[in-house]
Amino acid sequence: MSDTKGTDIKKTTPPPRNGRPPQGNGQRGPGAGQNGPSADKLIMLLLMGLVLTILLNSCINRFLKDTATQQISYTEFMQKAKDGKVKSITIDESTGQIIIYPNDSDTDRGLIQAYYTGIVSSDMTLTAKMEEYGVDMDSEIPTQASPIINFLLTWILPMLLIGWLLSMMMKRAGGGGIGGLGSMGKSRAKEYVPEGSKVTFKDVAGQDEAKDSLMEIVDYLNNPTKYRDIGAKLPKGALLVGPPGTGKTLLAKAVAGEAGVPFFSLAGSDFVEMFVGMGASRVRDLFKQAEAKSPCIIFIDEIDAIGKSRDNQLGSNDEREQTLNQLLAEMDGFDESKAVVVLAATNRPEVLDKALRRPGRFDRTISVTQPDKQGRIDILKVHSRKVKLDETVDLEAIALATSGASGADLANIINEAALRAVRMNRRVIGQDDLFESVEVIIAGQQRKNHIMSRDEREIVAFHEIGHALVAAKQKNTQPIQKITIIPRTSGALGYTMQMPEEERFLMKKSEMLEDLVTLLGGRAAEEVRFGSVTTGASNDIEKATDLARKMVTMYGMSSEFGMMGLEIPGSQYMDGRPVKTCADETMVKADEIVRQILEDAYNKAIEILKENNGILEKSAAFLLEKETISGKEFMEFIHEAEV
């Protein structure tokens, strides 16, 4: 039974990046016009084939020798002959060995066909002894294959097969047969030509400040003369930082679309390879291509994959550091007469190397944050262009209900609403479809086949009414939007949804304390009504504990510690674990203060519910009957019960 507020929008998988697929420009890569592989590459391939062939022959010979023959001493051989276990022998003068053929009565005859002593016999009485023991001596060595055929089968044929396999592997890896060996160090950047890129700033909404920062770069690429006349230099790079799904990649493509220049796009992980030096080679090749087609834009997504700080710790990566060093050198060595702008995006700017963020490399850091209310309205309008909306749809109400959502979240909400409209056999998207899609993002799809017992449904109903009633009886809480006891695929057996009346950027201490009471209202209702508690409040307890801990350790809202910060966020834009900045003994005291705050909030929730026990009973029965009620219906029911 998860108590989920309208501000708690779960992060969803971002939609496909806008923009058209990369299109070729009619040009071929370096070396495309050469006829066949170069001599040095061919020699390298032959040497690799020879080495592998030698290793292969060595392994095969060792395997055959170990499995087909057994080495015995000369004494053992004579003893076997004396015991009648040897049928015949052949002396191989070329190898100095006596080849022994077992008798039919030998127990090893089915397993081993011949024994090798490894000793050249100098016993002149060998013939007499063999006649005495009844062993035939064959003077001819068994027929062996021709040396030429043997050489062809064991050396030439394996080399040809290995060469063919290597050629296929290199062709698949590098795209050019034997020549593909040299293309392993080529850049993997996708190039979007100006004619194929239709993404402009009109396709980007909710990021007005970021667009203003990038417009200057666009203007420079279009009109470089007026900047050069005054002595202004083009920023070499701009770093886009912000949470996932806020449109950093879309902004970069919009810059290229507005400027009408080639756009090279790749991820930071595309540089990293298991071979040391391969990433640096790809960086050199990327900047070489970019300078050849300047003015142009290079976009590196998730640059933290190669740009992490070089801290000389034990877990450092030589390949990544060499790639970063090459990137720093290339950005520093730009020819200022060639307009090449490097844009990069990351969710974790705090881990980037300081040398990467200094002026002269990434001159500007552009924040791409979660959109505000007006930004969310604009984003919803952009994504609703390609869908059919009912005339009664109020996008402002949807924007207000999705505080904290990213652009990717809002795009997903529009798409989910369209899918729901199709399932309902409607030709247009209605307001109900949009609100239902918001709930799908928050709590998942409804579980129609999940049947709870009467007792469990009653517990869930009292739990959710507990949240709603406690919120309604406090002054600074958000209005109730919806209460339901229909299970969802997220695991929630029910939830109470609250929607803010206006956009909020700050929270008062009094408001946070009332939120704690609301979060614990469900557990309190269980205890007031049934005298016991269940596991249904686990999500509420988790949220309440996190909020109370932040009040104490980050927000300075406890009299015991005052303005002292005990923790800092682990990541500015990612939901990482907080980093402790105080002693362990201090955190023990902080834990006790957090526990006391939660206990006070819980006791207040119980007090409110006991004072309104009649309304609690009637409201829970009403919800149990209806399964889902709106916030308006709930408030009307409370007013009627109070009369």
C-alpha positions as CSV (number, residue, x, y, z in Angstrom):
1,M,0.0,0.0,0.0
2,S,2.2,2.8,-1.3
3,D,1.2,6.3,-0.5
4,T,2.4,8.1,-3.6
5,K,2.2,11.8,-4.1
6,G,1.9,13.6,-7.4
7,T,5.5,14.8,-7.1
8,D,6.9,11.3,-7.0
9,I,7.2,10.6,-10.7
10,K,9.2,7.5,-11.3
11,K,12.0,7.7,-13.9
12,T,11.1,5.8,-17.0
13,T,13.0,4.7,-20.1
14,P,13.7,7.8,-22.2
15,P,12.0,7.8,-25.6
16,P,14.0,7.4,-28.8
17,R,16.2,10.3,-29.5
18,N,14.7,12.8,-31.9
19,G,16.3,13.3,-35.3
20,R,16.7,11.2,-38.3
21,P,19.0,8.2,-38.7
22,P,22.5,9.1,-39.8
23,Q,22.8,9.5,-43.5
24,G,25.9,9.0,-45.7
25,N,27.5,11.9,-47.4
26,G,28.8,10.0,-50.4
27,Q,32.3,9.9,-49.2
28,R,34.3,6.9,-48.2
29,G,36.7,6.5,-45.4
30,P,40.5,6.7,-45.6
31,G,42.0,4.0,-47.7
32,A,38.8,3.2,-49.5
33,G,40.3,3.8,-52.9
34,Q,43.3,1.5,-52.4
35,N,43.4,-1.7,-54.4
36,G,43.8,-4.5,-51.9
37,P,45.6,-4.6,-48.5
38,S,48.9,-2.9,-48.0
39,A,52.1,-5.0,-47.7
40,D,52.7,-4.4,-44.0
41,K,49.1,-5.5,-43.2
42,L,49.5,-8.6,-45.3
43,I,52.9,-9.5,-43.6
44,M,51.3,-8.9,-40.2
45,L,48.4,-11.3,-41.1
46,L,50.8,-14.0,-42.4
47,L,52.9,-13.7,-39.2
48,M,49.8,-14.1,-37.0
49,G,48.7,-17.1,-39.1
50,L,52.2,-18.7,-38.7
51,V,52.3,-18.3,-35.0
52,L,48.8,-19.7,-34.6
53,T,49.7,-22.6,-36.9
54,I,52.8,-23.5,-34.8
55,L,50.8,-23.4,-31.6
56,L,48.1,-25.5,-33.2
57,N,50.5,-28.1,-34.5
58,S,52.2,-28.2,-31.1
59,C,49.0,-28.8,-29.3
60,I,47.8,-31.4,-31.8
61,N,51.1,-33.4,-31.7
62,R,51.2,-33.3,-27.9
63,F,47.6,-34.5,-27.8
64,L,48.2,-37.3,-30.3
65,K,51.4,-38.4,-28.6
66,D,49.7,-38.5,-25.1
67,T,46.7,-40.4,-26.3
68,A,47.9,-42.7,-29.1
69,T,51.2,-44.0,-27.6
70,Q,52.6,-45.0,-24.3
71,Q,56.3,-44.5,-23.4
72,I,57.9,-47.5,-21.7
73,S,61.4,-48.4,-20.7
74,Y,63.6,-50.9,-22.5
75,T,63.5,-53.2,-19.5
76,E,59.7,-53.2,-19.6
77,F,59.8,-54.0,-23.3
78,M,62.0,-57.0,-22.8
79,Q,59.8,-58.2,-19.9
80,K,56.7,-58.0,-22.1
81,A,58.5,-59.9,-24.9
82,K,59.5,-62.6,-22.4
83,D,56.0,-62.9,-21.1
84,G,54.6,-63.4,-24.6
85,K,52.8,-60.1,-24.8
86,V,54.6,-58.8,-27.9
87,K,53.6,-60.1,-31.3
88,S,56.1,-58.3,-33.4
89,I,58.5,-55.3,-33.5
90,T,59.8,-52.8,-36.0
91,I,63.0,-50.8,-35.6
92,D,62.6,-47.2,-36.8
93,E,66.1,-46.1,-37.7
94,S,65.0,-42.5,-38.4
95,T,63.7,-41.9,-34.9
96,G,65.8,-44.5,-33.0
97,Q,62.8,-46.2,-31.6
98,I,61.5,-49.7,-31.4
99,I,57.8,-49.9,-32.4
100,I,56.1,-52.7,-30.5
101,Y,52.9,-54.4,-31.6
102,P,51.0,-56.1,-28.7
103,N,50.0,-59.7,-28.8
104,D,46.3,-60.4,-29.1
105,S,46.3,-61.7,-25.5
106,D,47.6,-58.3,-24.1
107,T,45.0,-56.6,-22.1
108,D,46.1,-53.2,-23.5
109,R,45.7,-54.2,-27.1
110,G,42.3,-52.5,-27.5
111,L,43.6,-49.3,-26.1
112,I,47.1,-48.9,-27.4
113,Q,48.3,-50.2,-30.8
114,A,52.0,-49.6,-30.3
115,Y,54.6,-48.8,-27.6
116,Y,57.7,-46.6,-28.0
117,T,60.7,-47.3,-25.9
118,G,62.5,-44.1,-26.8
119,I,65.8,-46.1,-26.7
120,V,67.9,-47.1,-29.6
121,S,68.8,-50.8,-28.9
122,S,72.5,-51.6,-29.1
123,D,72.0,-55.2,-27.9
124,M,73.5,-57.4,-30.6
125,T,71.6,-60.4,-29.3
126,L,68.3,-58.6,-29.9
127,T,67.5,-60.8,-32.9
128,A,68.3,-64.0,-31.0
129,K,66.2,-62.9,-28.0
130,M,63.2,-62.0,-30.2
131,E,63.5,-65.5,-31.9
132,E,63.7,-67.1,-28.4
133,Y,60.6,-65.3,-27.2
134,G,58.7,-65.9,-30.5
135,V,58.6,-62.3,-31.6
136,D,58.6,-61.5,-35.3
137,M,60.9,-58.8,-36.5
138,D,59.7,-56.7,-39.4
139,S,62.4,-54.9,-41.2
140,E,60.1,-52.5,-43.0
141,I,58.6,-49.4,-41.4
142,P,54.8,-49.1,-41.8
143,T,54.0,-46.9,-44.8
144,Q,53.7,-43.3,-43.9
145,A,52.2,-40.3,-45.7
146,S,54.3,-38.4,-48.3
147,P,56.3,-35.6,-46.6
148,I,54.9,-33.1,-49.1
149,I,51.3,-34.1,-48.3
150,N,52.1,-34.1,-44.6
151,F,53.6,-30.6,-44.9
152,L,50.5,-29.4,-46.8
153,L,48.1,-30.8,-44.3
154,T,49.9,-29.8,-41.2
155,W,51.2,-26.3,-42.2
156,I,49.8,-24.8,-45.4
157,L,46.2,-25.8,-44.9
158,P,46.0,-24.6,-41.3
159,M,47.6,-21.3,-42.2
160,L,45.1,-20.7,-45.0
161,L,42.2,-21.5,-42.7
162,I,43.5,-19.3,-39.9
163,G,44.1,-16.5,-42.4
164,W,40.6,-16.8,-43.7
165,L,39.1,-16.7,-40.2
166,L,41.2,-13.6,-39.3
167,S,40.2,-11.8,-42.4
168,M,36.5,-12.5,-41.7
169,M,36.9,-11.3,-38.1
170,M,38.7,-8.1,-39.1
171,K,36.2,-7.4,-41.8
172,R,33.4,-7.6,-39.3
173,A,35.2,-5.5,-36.7
174,G,36.6,-2.9,-39.0
175,G,34.5,-3.1,-42.2
176,G,37.3,-3.7,-44.7
177,G,38.7,-7.2,-45.0
178,I,42.3,-7.3,-44.2
179,G,42.3,-3.5,-44.2
180,G,39.8,-3.7,-41.4
181,L,42.7,-4.2,-39.1
182,G,43.7,-0.6,-39.5
183,S,40.1,0.6,-39.0
184,M,39.8,-0.7,-35.5
185,G,41.2,2.6,-34.4
186,K,38.8,4.6,-36.5
187,S,36.1,6.8,-34.9
188,R,32.7,5.3,-34.5
189,A,30.9,8.6,-34.6
190,K,27.6,8.8,-36.5
191,E,27.4,11.8,-38.8
192,Y,24.2,13.7,-39.3
193,V,24.4,15.8,-42.4
194,P,22.6,19.2,-42.4
195,E,20.1,18.1,-45.0
196,G,19.1,15.1,-42.9
197,S,18.7,16.8,-39.5
198,K,15.3,18.3,-39.0
199,V,15.6,18.9,-35.2
200,T,15.6,22.6,-34.3
201,F,15.0,24.6,-31.2
202,K,11.2,24.4,-31.9
203,D,11.4,20.8,-31.0
204,V,12.9,21.6,-27.6
205,A,10.6,22.9,-24.9
206,G,11.0,23.6,-21.2
207,Q,14.7,24.6,-21.4
208,D,14.6,28.2,-22.4
209,E,17.8,29.2,-20.4
210,A,19.8,26.3,-22.0
211,K,18.6,27.3,-25.4
212,D,19.6,30.9,-24.9
213,S,23.1,29.8,-23.9
214,L,23.4,27.7,-27.0
215,M,22.0,30.2,-29.4
216,E,25.2,32.2,-29.2
217,I,27.2,29.2,-30.4
218,V,24.7,28.8,-33.3
219,D,25.1,32.4,-34.3
220,Y,28.9,32.1,-34.2
221,L,28.8,29.1,-36.5
222,N,26.5,31.0,-38.9
223,N,28.1,34.4,-38.7
224,P,31.7,33.9,-37.5
225,T,33.0,37.2,-39.1
226,K,31.2,39.6,-36.8
227,Y,32.7,37.8,-33.8
228,R,36.2,37.7,-35.3
229,D,36.1,41.4,-36.2
230,I,35.7,42.3,-32.5
231,G,38.3,39.8,-31.4
232,A,35.9,37.3,-29.8
233,K,36.8,33.6,-29.8
234,L,34.4,30.7,-30.2
235,P,33.9,28.6,-27.1
236,K,35.7,25.4,-27.8
237,G,33.2,23.3,-25.8
238,A,30.0,23.4,-23.8
239,L,29.1,20.8,-21.2
240,L,25.4,19.9,-20.8
241,V,24.7,18.7,-17.3
242,G,21.4,17.6,-15.7
243,P,19.3,14.6,-14.7
244,P,18.5,11.8,-17.1
245,G,15.7,12.5,-19.6
246,T,15.8,16.3,-19.5
247,G,16.8,16.6,-23.2
248,K,20.6,17.1,-23.3
249,T,21.0,15.0,-26.5
250,L,18.0,16.7,-28.1
251,L,19.5,20.1,-27.4
252,A,22.8,19.1,-29.0
253,K,21.0,18.0,-32.2
254,A,18.9,21.1,-32.2
255,V,22.1,23.2,-32.2
256,A,23.3,21.3,-35.2
257,G,20.0,21.6,-36.9
258,E,19.8,25.4,-36.3
259,A,23.4,25.9,-37.4
260,G,23.0,23.7,-40.5
261,V,26.4,22.1,-40.0
262,P,27.5,18.4,-39.9
263,F,26.9,16.8,-36.5
264,F,29.2,14.0,-35.2
265,S,27.5,12.0,-32.4
266,L,28.8,9.2,-30.3
267,A,28.9,8.0,-26.7
268,G,31.9,8.1,-24.4
269,S,31.9,4.3,-24.1
270,D,32.6,4.1,-27.9
271,F,36.1,5.2,-27.2
272,V,36.9,2.6,-24.6
273,E,38.4,-0.7,-25.7
274,M,40.3,-3.6,-24.1
275,F,43.4,-2.6,-26.2
276,V,45.4,0.2,-24.6
277,G,45.8,3.1,-27.1
278,M,42.7,2.2,-29.2
279,G,40.6,4.9,-27.6
280,A,43.2,7.6,-28.1
281,S,43.5,6.6,-31.8
282,R,39.7,7.0,-32.2
283,V,39.8,10.4,-30.6
284,R,42.5,11.5,-33.1
285,D,40.5,10.2,-36.0
286,L,37.3,11.9,-34.8
287,F,38.9,15.3,-34.6
288,K,40.7,14.8,-37.9
289,Q,37.3,14.1,-39.6
290,A,35.7,17.1,-37.8
291,E,38.4,19.5,-38.9
292,A,38.0,18.3,-42.5
293,K,34.3,19.2,-42.4
294,S,34.4,22.4,-40.3
295,P,32.3,24.2,-39.3
296,C,30.8,21.3,-37.5
297,I,29.7,20.0,-34.1
298,I,31.0,17.0,-32.1
299,F,28.7,15.6,-29.5
300,I,29.9,13.2,-26.9
301,D,27.1,11.7,-24.8
302,E,27.9,10.3,-21.3
303,I,31.4,11.8,-21.4
304,D,32.0,10.6,-17.8
305,A,32.8,7.2,-19.3
306,I,36.2,8.6,-20.4
307,G,36.4,11.9,-18.5
308,K,36.6,10.7,-14.9
309,S,39.1,12.3,-12.6
310,R,42.7,10.9,-12.8
311,D,43.2,10.3,-9.1
312,N,46.0,7.7,-9.3
313,Q,44.0,5.3,-7.2
314,L,44.4,1.5,-7.3
315,G,41.5,1.1,-9.7
316,S,42.7,3.5,-12.4
317,N,42.4,2.5,-16.0
318,D,45.3,3.1,-18.3
319,E,43.2,2.9,-21.5
320,R,40.6,5.4,-20.2
321,E,43.3,7.8,-19.0
322,Q,45.1,7.7,-22.3
323,T,41.9,8.4,-24.1
324,L,41.2,11.3,-21.8
325,N,44.7,12.7,-22.3
326,Q,44.3,12.5,-26.0
327,L,40.9,14.3,-25.8
328,L,42.5,17.1,-23.7
329,A,45.3,17.5,-26.2
330,E,43.0,17.6,-29.2
331,M,40.7,20.2,-27.6
332,D,43.8,22.3,-26.7
333,G,45.3,22.0,-30.1
334,F,42.3,23.3,-32.1
335,D,43.0,25.5,-35.0
336,E,41.0,28.6,-34.1
337,S,40.3,29.4,-37.7
338,K,38.3,26.2,-38.0
339,A,34.9,26.4,-36.3
340,V,34.6,23.0,-34.5
341,V,32.5,23.0,-31.3
342,V,32.5,20.1,-28.9
343,L,29.3,19.5,-26.9
344,A,29.2,16.9,-24.2
345,A,26.5,15.6,-21.9
346,T,26.7,14.0,-18.5
347,N,24.6,13.2,-15.5
348,R,27.6,13.2,-13.1
349,P,29.6,16.4,-13.6
350,E,31.2,16.0,-10.1
351,V,33.3,13.0,-11.3
352,L,34.8,14.8,-14.3
353,D,38.5,15.7,-14.4
354,K,39.3,19.3,-13.6
355,A,41.5,19.7,-16.6
356,L,38.4,18.8,-18.8
357,R,36.3,21.5,-17.3
358,R,38.7,24.4,-17.3
359,P,38.4,27.4,-19.7
360,G,39.8,26.6,-23.1
361,R,38.3,23.2,-23.2
362,F,34.7,23.1,-22.0
363,D,34.3,26.8,-21.5
364,R,30.7,26.7,-20.6
365,T,28.6,24.5,-18.3
366,I,24.9,24.6,-19.3
367,S,22.4,23.3,-16.7
368,V,19.6,21.2,-18.2
369,T,17.3,20.8,-15.2
370,Q,13.8,19.5,-14.6
371,P,11.2,21.8,-16.2
372,D,8.9,24.0,-14.2
373,K,5.2,24.1,-14.7
374,Q,5.2,26.3,-17.8
375,G,8.1,24.2,-19.2
376,R,6.0,21.0,-18.7
377,I,3.1,22.6,-20.4
378,D,5.3,23.5,-23.4
379,I,6.8,20.0,-23.5
380,L,3.3,18.4,-23.4
381,K,2.3,20.6,-26.3
382,V,5.4,19.5,-28.3
383,H,4.8,15.8,-27.8
384,S,1.0,16.2,-28.4
385,R,1.5,17.6,-31.9
386,K,1.5,14.1,-33.5
387,V,-1.4,12.8,-31.5
388,K,-5.1,13.6,-31.6
389,L,-6.3,15.3,-28.4
390,D,-9.9,15.9,-27.3
391,E,-10.9,19.6,-27.2
392,T,-11.6,19.3,-23.5
393,V,-8.0,18.2,-22.6
394,D,-6.4,20.5,-20.1
395,L,-2.6,20.2,-20.3
396,E,-2.1,22.6,-17.5
397,A,-3.8,20.2,-15.1
398,I,-1.5,17.4,-16.3
399,A,1.5,19.6,-15.9
400,L,0.5,20.5,-12.3
401,A,0.0,16.8,-11.5
402,T,3.5,15.9,-12.8
403,S,5.7,18.2,-10.8
404,G,9.2,16.9,-10.9
405,A,8.8,15.0,-14.2
406,S,11.4,15.2,-16.9
407,G,10.8,15.7,-20.6
408,A,11.2,11.9,-21.2
409,D,8.6,11.2,-18.5
410,L,6.1,13.6,-20.1
411,A,6.7,12.1,-23.6
412,N,6.0,8.7,-22.1
413,I,2.8,10.0,-20.5
414,I,1.5,11.2,-23.8
415,N,2.3,7.9,-25.5
416,E,0.7,5.8,-22.7
417,A,-2.4,8.0,-23.0
418,A,-2.5,7.3,-26.8
419,L,-2.2,3.6,-26.2
420,R,-5.0,3.6,-23.7
421,A,-7.3,5.5,-26.1
422,V,-6.7,2.8,-28.7
423,R,-7.5,0.1,-26.2
424,M,-10.7,1.8,-25.4
425,N,-11.6,2.1,-29.1
426,R,-11.5,5.9,-29.1
427,R,-10.2,8.1,-31.9
428,V,-9.0,10.9,-29.7
429,I,-7.2,11.2,-26.3
430,G,-9.2,12.4,-23.4
431,Q,-8.3,13.9,-20.1
432,D,-9.1,10.6,-18.3
433,D,-6.5,8.9,-20.6
434,L,-3.9,11.4,-19.6
435,F,-4.5,11.2,-15.9
436,E,-4.6,7.4,-16.1
437,S,-1.3,7.4,-17.9
438,V,0.2,9.6,-15.1
439,E,-1.0,6.9,-12.6
440,V,0.5,4.1,-14.8
441,I,3.9,5.9,-14.7
442,I,3.5,6.3,-10.9
443,A,2.1,3.0,-9.8
444,G,1.9,0.7,-12.9
445,Q,-1.1,-0.9,-14.6
446,Q,-4.1,-2.1,-12.8
447,R,-4.0,-5.7,-11.8
448,K,-7.5,-7.0,-12.8
449,N,-7.0,-10.6,-11.8
450,H,-5.5,-9.9,-8.4
451,I,-8.2,-11.0,-5.9
452,M,-7.8,-10.0,-2.3
453,S,-9.8,-11.4,0.6
454,R,-12.5,-9.3,2.3
455,D,-10.2,-8.8,5.4
456,E,-7.3,-7.6,3.3
457,R,-9.4,-5.2,1.2
458,E,-10.8,-3.7,4.5
459,I,-7.2,-3.2,5.8
460,V,-6.2,-1.5,2.6
461,A,-9.3,0.7,2.6
462,F,-8.6,1.9,6.2
463,H,-4.9,2.4,5.4
464,E,-5.6,4.7,2.4
465,I,-8.4,6.6,4.2
466,G,-5.9,7.1,7.0
467,H,-3.5,8.9,4.6
468,A,-6.3,11.0,3.1
469,L,-8.0,11.9,6.4
470,V,-4.8,12.9,8.1
471,A,-3.9,15.1,5.1
472,A,-7.4,16.7,5.0
473,K,-7.2,17.6,8.7
474,Q,-3.9,19.5,8.4
475,K,-3.4,23.0,7.0
476,N,-0.3,22.8,4.8
477,T,-0.9,19.5,3.0
478,Q,-1.6,19.1,-0.7
479,P,-5.3,18.4,-1.8
480,I,-6.4,14.8,-2.4
481,Q,-6.7,13.9,-6.0
482,K,-7.7,10.3,-5.9
483,I,-8.0,7.3,-3.5
484,T,-8.1,3.7,-4.7
485,I,-7.8,0.2,-3.4
486,I,-7.3,-1.4,-6.8
487,P,-3.9,-3.2,-6.9
488,R,-1.3,-2.0,-9.3
489,T,1.6,-3.9,-11.1
490,S,4.1,-1.9,-9.0
491,G,3.1,-3.9,-6.0
492,A,0.9,-1.3,-4.5
493,L,-2.4,-2.7,-3.2
494,G,-3.8,0.8,-3.2
495,Y,-2.6,4.4,-3.1
496,T,-3.6,8.0,-2.3
497,M,-2.7,10.6,-4.9
498,Q,-2.2,14.2,-3.9
499,M,-1.9,17.1,-6.4
500,P,-0.3,20.5,-5.6
501,E,-2.4,23.6,-6.2
502,E,0.6,25.5,-7.4
503,E,4.2,25.1,-8.4
504,R,6.5,24.9,-5.3
505,F,10.3,25.1,-5.1
506,L,10.8,25.4,-1.4
507,M,9.3,23.5,1.6
508,K,8.9,24.9,5.1
509,K,9.7,22.8,8.1
510,S,6.1,22.9,9.2
511,E,5.0,21.5,5.8
512,M,7.6,18.7,6.0
513,L,6.5,17.7,9.4
514,E,2.9,17.5,8.2
515,D,4.0,15.4,5.3
516,L,5.5,13.0,7.8
517,V,2.2,12.8,9.6
518,T,0.4,12.1,6.3
519,L,2.9,9.4,5.3
520,L,2.4,7.6,8.6
521,G,-1.3,8.1,8.6
522,G,-1.9,4.7,6.9
523,R,0.0,2.7,9.5
524,A,-1.8,4.8,12.3
525,A,-5.2,3.9,10.8
526,E,-4.4,0.2,10.9
527,E,-3.5,0.5,14.6
528,V,-6.5,2.6,15.5
529,R,-9.0,0.3,13.7
530,F,-7.5,-3.2,14.1
531,G,-5.2,-2.8,17.1
532,S,-2.4,-4.3,15.0
533,V,-0.2,-3.4,12.0
534,T,0.7,-5.0,8.7
535,T,3.6,-5.0,6.2
536,G,1.7,-2.6,3.9
537,A,3.3,0.5,5.2
538,S,6.9,-0.4,4.2
539,N,7.0,2.1,1.4
540,D,5.5,4.8,3.6
541,I,8.1,4.2,6.3
542,E,10.9,4.3,3.8
543,K,9.8,7.7,2.4
544,A,9.2,9.1,5.9
545,T,12.6,8.0,7.2
546,D,14.3,9.5,4.2
547,L,12.5,12.8,4.6
548,A,13.2,12.9,8.4
549,R,16.8,12.1,7.9
550,K,17.3,14.8,5.3
551,M,15.7,17.3,7.7
552,V,18.3,16.5,10.3
553,T,21.4,15.8,8.2
554,M,21.0,18.2,5.2
555,Y,18.4,20.8,5.9
556,G,19.6,21.9,9.4
557,M,16.1,21.5,10.8
558,S,17.0,20.0,14.2
559,S,17.8,22.0,17.4
560,E,20.5,19.5,18.4
561,F,22.7,20.1,15.3
562,G,21.4,23.4,14.0
563,M,23.2,24.5,10.8
564,M,25.6,21.6,10.8
565,G,25.5,19.4,7.7
566,L,26.0,15.8,8.4
567,E,25.6,14.4,4.9
568,I,25.9,15.7,1.4
569,P,24.2,14.2,-1.7
570,G,26.2,11.4,-3.3
571,S,25.4,12.8,-6.8
572,Q,23.9,16.2,-7.9
573,Y,21.6,14.7,-10.5
574,M,21.5,11.0,-9.7
575,D,19.8,9.3,-6.8
576,G,23.0,8.2,-5.2
577,R,23.6,7.3,-1.5
578,P,24.4,10.4,0.6
579,V,28.0,10.8,1.6
580,K,28.6,11.1,5.4
581,T,30.7,14.2,6.5
582,C,30.7,13.6,10.2
583,A,31.9,11.1,12.8
584,D,30.2,7.8,13.4
585,E,29.2,9.0,17.0
586,T,27.5,12.0,15.5
587,M,25.5,9.9,13.1
588,V,24.3,7.7,16.1
589,K,22.9,10.8,17.7
590,A,21.3,11.9,14.4
591,D,19.6,8.5,14.1
592,E,18.1,9.0,17.6
593,I,16.8,12.4,16.6
594,V,15.3,11.0,13.3
595,R,13.6,8.2,15.3
596,Q,12.1,10.8,17.7
597,I,10.8,12.9,14.8
598,L,9.1,9.9,13.3
599,E,7.6,8.8,16.6
600,D,6.1,12.3,17.2
601,A,4.6,12.3,13.7
602,Y,3.1,8.9,14.2
603,N,1.6,9.8,17.5
604,K,0.1,13.0,16.0
605,A,-1.5,10.8,13.2
606,I,-3.0,8.5,15.7
607,E,-4.4,11.5,17.7
608,I,-6.0,13.0,14.5
609,L,-7.6,9.6,13.6
610,K,-9.0,9.0,17.1
611,E,-10.6,12.4,17.1
612,N,-12.2,11.6,13.8
613,N,-12.9,7.9,14.3
614,G,-16.5,8.2,13.0
615,I,-15.4,9.8,9.8
616,L,-12.6,7.2,9.5
617,E,-15.1,4.3,9.8
618,K,-17.7,5.8,7.3
619,S,-15.1,6.9,4.8
620,A,-13.4,3.4,4.8
621,A,-16.8,1.7,4.2
622,F,-17.5,4.2,1.4
623,L,-14.1,3.5,-0.3
624,L,-14.6,-0.3,0.2
625,E,-17.8,-0.1,-1.7
626,K,-16.7,2.2,-4.5
627,E,-13.0,0.9,-4.7
628,T,-12.0,4.3,-6.3
629,I,-13.1,7.8,-5.3
630,S,-12.0,11.2,-6.4
631,G,-10.6,13.8,-4.0
632,K,-13.8,15.9,-4.6
633,E,-16.0,13.0,-3.6
634,F,-13.9,12.3,-0.5
635,M,-14.1,15.9,0.7
636,E,-17.9,16.1,0.1
637,F,-18.3,12.9,2.1
638,I,-16.2,14.4,5.0
639,H,-18.3,17.6,5.0
640,E,-21.5,15.5,5.1
641,A,-20.2,13.4,7.9
642,E,-19.3,16.4,10.0
643,V,-22.7,17.9,9.7
